[in-house]
Amino acid sequence: MSILVRDTAGAIETPGSRLVDVIAVPYGEPAAVQYQGEMWTEIFDRGAFSGMDRTPGRCRVNRGHDRTRTVGKVVRLTEAEHGLIARIKVARTSLGDETLALAAEDMLSMSVGFGIHPGGVEIDRRTMTRRVRKAWLDHLSFVESPSYAGAKVITTPSLDAWLNDPVLRWAAQRCGTTRGEAVSNS
């Protein structure tokens, strides 16, 4: 079975906790996607991922759909009117830190890796539209260019939230720097 990928925009909600809330899949929003070598319109129906909320911890999150670049895991999935909402816990690694920083600056979006259950897609060849009715979530990925552009940023962390992080304060003290001061290797 092949894994399909689709992109959406993401948002940081709570920076100090390293939790990121994203719209993993917007419902009812058409997107141009490549399907069998042609451009098609794809739409996810509301509830296409129903039942996934019982197993969120099994869903990993990476960068650029590269499984060797894992940055976290999904800790909660919520079916909402406008889409599948995922809460992601980002790991305390250099790649996780970079991911949080880029997401906070609205430089990364979300992409979904998914599979379709048997009979879970409706194909209209006349309009070249794929309507996904029942799918399963394989993984999420932070990417630069989303397929689904309509997902909105919920909130972003403030610089103070990052600067007041206890680990960053400790590191600044160890390096002899103060808040907001750059460290130079020259």
Buried (B, 14 or more C-beta within 10 A) or exposed (E): EEEBBBBBBBBBBEBEEBBBBBBBBBBEBBBEBEBEEEEBBBBBBBEBBEEBBEEBEEBBBBBEBEEEBBBBBBEBBBBEEBBBBBBBBBBEEEBBBBBBBBBBEEEBBBBBBBEBEEEBBEEEEEEBBBBBBBBBBBBBBBBEEBBBEBBEBBEBBEEEBBEEBEEEEEEBEEEEEEEEEEEEEE
